[in-house]
Amino acid sequence: MSQQVADQHSQRIVAIGGGHGLGRVLSALGAYGEQVTGIVTTTDNGGSTGRIRACQGGIAWGDIRNCLNQLITEPSVGSMLFEYRFKGKGELNGHNLGNLILTALDNLSVRPLEAIQLIRDLLDIRPNLLPMSEHPAELAALTPEGETVSGETHIDELSAPPTRLFLSPTVPATREAIDAIEQADLILLGPGSFLTSVMPPLLVPELGRALKHTQARLVFVRNLGKETGPAGEMPLATMLTWCERAMGGKEIDIVIGEQHASQLATRYQQKEAQLASSNHHWRHDRDKLRQAVDEVLLDSHLTVGRCGST
């Protein structure tokens, strides 16, 4: 069993998404260290992040900051500063200091990725974090009425799911993100806001192509409750179809959730697990989520072992 555990922790995991959902996954898998890579959505245009983008340009830092916050294991002066949010009546009201620090480091760096690496070193964070692209883009949607809506905040306010999502402009992928997908043994999509967190990285053409050709097992982690906004009106099967379409037809292998989804095609392997936190039923418990992923990795390793012995 110890050898199996060692083999599990040598496997490379890529988690794709944004916001609180991806941060939760990465913090659950913190024990895997640098074997874990998060590919983070960079299209947020709300709150502190949106205000910074409006006056400074650049990629959205909010989801990356959120992931970094959730990966901090040892509180320190640095971590307190990074999480600090200004209050008051002036220009700084509502701004998160972490967003401002990342923006400043980005301005001082050749690449946004360098700013992330500096913060990882400062906060002693081992898992890798990569922006989906180092070029700014907005998430846009086409409504059933044929109207184009731009910006995550406006998409979340739609009364019905859009017929299509796209990035404006089309941007290149971060090359390290392509490499991570190509080298991965397991790739996780979700949980999180489906339209505005899970989907944007899949819409980067080079990431979509890399996912199409990956040999890794693809896992979709379901949310614990129904989303608010237009994504809440989308059936699970539709969400999976949207992901697969963005990945050039690559099929998702496993769906992890608390209940069996009877409406899904039998080609999906469903893994049922109790994942909710005891304090917040809508939030995934880190230990339970890690155990579910560990079991998928173990199953994958055993399957490979059996195939190799025949």
N, C-alpha and C positions, 0 to 999 in steps of 0.2 A: 504493500500500500504506500510506503514512503517513496518508492520509486515512481509510482503513479502520480503522487502529489508533485514530485520534482518535475516529471514530464509535463504536468499541467502548467506549472509555473514557468516553463521554458517556452510555452506557446505564446504567440504574439496576438494581441487583441486590439482591434480598432473599434472605437465607439464613435458614432456619428450623430450629431444633433446640436442642441444649444440650450441655453437657459438653465433652469433648475434641474431638468431631467437628465441632461448629459452630466452635469456636475455630480448628481446623485450616483450615476453609474460609475464615474471615474473614482469617486471617493469610496464606493463599495469595493472597487478592484484595486485599491491603493497598494495592497500587498504584492501585486504583480510588478510594481515599480515601473521601470523603463520598458517593460514588455507591453505596457498599455499605452495607446496613443488615442487622444481625443481629437477628432476633426470638427471644428467648431463653426457654427453659423455666424456670419459677420454682416448681416443685413438689417439688424435692429435699427429702428429710427425713432424710438420713443424714449421718454424720460431723460435722464442725464446724458445717456449715450446719444440720443437724437439731437440734443442741444449742442453737444460738442461737434457732432458731424455737420450741423448747420453752419457753424462758424469756422470750423477748422478743416472740414473734409475728412477724408481717410475712411478706413474700415470702422465698423461698429465694434467697440471694445466691451460692451456690457456683458455678453454671454461668456466671453473669455474670462473677464474678471470674476463672474459668478462661479465658473469652474475652478479658477484658482482659489477663491475663497473656500470652496467646499473641500479642496485638497490640502488645506493647511491642517497639519496634525499637531503641531506644537505652538500654542499661542505665544506671541512675542510682540515687541514694540512695532516691528515691521508689519506684522499681520494686523495689529490694531489700526495702524495708519492706513493700510491698504483697504480696510473695510469701513473706514470712517465716512459718514455722510453728513454734509453741512446742513445746518438748520438756520433759519432766520428769514429776513425779508429782502436781502440783497441778491446780487447776481449769482452768488455761490449757493443759494438755497436749493436743496435737493440734489446737488452734485455729489457724486461719490468720488472720494479722493483717489481710489484705485483707478477709476476711469481717467482722471486727470494725469495721474502718474504714467499710465500706459501711453496716453497721448503725448506727453512730454518726451518719454523715452523713444517713442516712434519718431518724433521730430529730430531726435539726436542720433537715430540709428539709420543704417542703410536700408534695412528691411524691418517690417513690423515683427517678424519672427524673432529678431534680435531683442526687441523689447520684451517679448514673452520669456525668452531664455534668461534675461537678466532678472526678471521677477521670480522665475522658478528657482534660480540660484539663491536669491535673497531670502525666499521663504522656505527653502529646502524642500521643494516639491519634486518628486521623482517621476511620476507619469508624464509623458510628453503631451504637449498641447500645440495644435497647429491650426491656424485659421484656414478656412476652406479656400480662401483666396487672399492675396495681399493687396488686391485692388478693390476700391470701393464699388459697390453695386447696390441697387435697390431691388427688393422683391416686388414683383408686379403680378397682377392677376387679371384674367378675362372673365367677366361676369356672364351669367346666362343671357343677359340682355345685350351682350356685345360691348359693354363698357370696359375700358381698361382702368384699373385702380392700382396706384403705386404706393408702396410703403406698407410695412408690416402692420402698423397701427390701424391703417384704413382697411386692410384685408381682414383683420380680426373683427372689424365692425360690420362686415357684410352680413346681410340677413339670410343668405343661402350660400352653399359652397360654390366656389368659382368653377368654371369649366377647364381652366388651364392656369398654371403658374409658370413664370419665367423670370429671369434676371435681366435687369436693365442697368448698364449694358452687359453683354456677355463678357465674362472675365476669365482669365486663366487660373488654373488651380495652383495652389502652393505645391511646388515640386516634391517636397518632403511628404505631403499628404498622398500623392500618387504612389510614392515608394512604399509608404506604410501599408496602403491597401494591397499592393502587389506582394508584400511579404507576410501579410496577415494569415493566421490560422483560423481566426474567428472574427466576424464583423457584426457589431450590434447596431441596430437602428432603433432610436427611441430609448425610453419614453420621452414625453414632452409634447409641446404644442405641435400638432402634426404639420399644419400648413406653414408655420412660421419658424419652426425649429428643426424638424426632421427633414423636410423636403428641400430647403435651400441648398445644402451641400450636394444633393443628388442632381441639382440642376446645373452645376458647373460641368460643362461638357467633358473635360478630361477626367473628372472624378467618376462621372457616369460610365465612361468607357472602361476605366480601371475596374469598376465594380462589375461590369459585364463580363470581364475576363478573369475575375478572381477565382482562385481555387479554394478560398476559405468558405466555411459554412456561414450562411447569412441568417441572422436571428433578428426578429422583430419583437421588441419588448412593449407590451401593451400598457396603456395608462390604467390606473386603478379606478378611475371614474370617468364620466362623460365630460368632454371638454365643453367649455362655454364658447360661443361664437360659431362660425360656420363649420369648423371641423367637427363639432359635436353632432352635426347632422349627417356625417359621412359614415356609412357602415364600415366595419373592419375590413371586409373583403375589398371594398373600394380603395381604402388606404393602401392595402398591399398591392393592388393593381397599379396605383399611382407610382409607388416605389419601383415596382418591376418595370414599368414603362420608362421611367427615368434612367434605369440601369440597362436599357437596351434589351429588355426581355429576360434578364437574369432572374431566376426564381428564388424567392425566399424559402429557406429550408425549414426553419423552426419558428413557431410563435409562442412566446412565453406570456402567460397571463394567469389570473386567479381562477377563471372559469373556462370550461370548454366552450368554444364558439362553434355551435352546430352548423352555422351557415357557411363555414369555410369549406373549400374543396378538400378532398381527402389527401391530396398531394402534400398539404402542409402537415408537418409533424407538430402537434400541439403539446406543450409542456405546461401542466397545471402546477402552480405553487402558491402558497400563501405568502404574499409579498408586502402587505401593508404594514406600516409602522403602527405600533400600539398607541402612540400619541396622536398621530394624524392619519386617518384612514385613507387619505388621498395621496400620501407620500410613501414611496418605496422604502422599506427597511433595508439598511445597508447590508447587514449580515444575511438576511434572507435572499436578497438579490445576488450577493456574491455566491451563496450556496447554489442557487439556481444556475448561474453561469458556470461554476465549478463542475456541476453535474453534466452540463452540456459538453464541456471540455473533456471530461472523463469518458463520456459516451463516445465522443469523436475519437479519442485516443484508442479506446478498446476496439472500435470499428476498424480503424486503420491497422491495428495489430492483428486482428482476425484476417483482414484482407491480405496482409503481408505474409501470413503463415500458410495460406492456401496455395 
